[in-house]
């Protein structure tokens, strides 16, 4: 299956590097290497509809940059491979915008949005408890806030990012 197109939020380079350092520390402990660029997904689709992208380009600029607070760790998936993520909370304005964008996406989940940042992708189910324990140990206790400084449409097939809000080059 091809990777879906995503409307997503990117962190500033400094915060992205902090997440990558956490990935590296987990890999040093023998866990699978995480290659994904740290991001927060608003919605995804095999091919994102133009009206969804256009509405995102209207709704997101007034709410980006946006602050997020880590409020927990969650596990997604019910099968053999699972995903570990930080559960995030953000501003009401971004939450409302993201839910509207998600609701417009015919391939989406309706007006639902669970903001999260994936920190362990497709992990074997039996590894998840140890991974979560190690994640707690290697994550700096002061690293509780994240900032979305850019929103964009990511098309993995062409490796193209269309910036919808925020800085064209992340700071």
Secondary structure by P-SEA (a helix, b strand, c coil): ccbbbbbcccccaaaaaaaaaaaaaaaaaccccccccbbbbccccccccaaaaaaaaacccccccbbbbbccccccccccbbbbbbbbcccaaaaaaaaaaaaacccccccccbbbbbccccccccaaaaaaaaaaaacccccccccccbbbbbbccccbbbbcccccccc
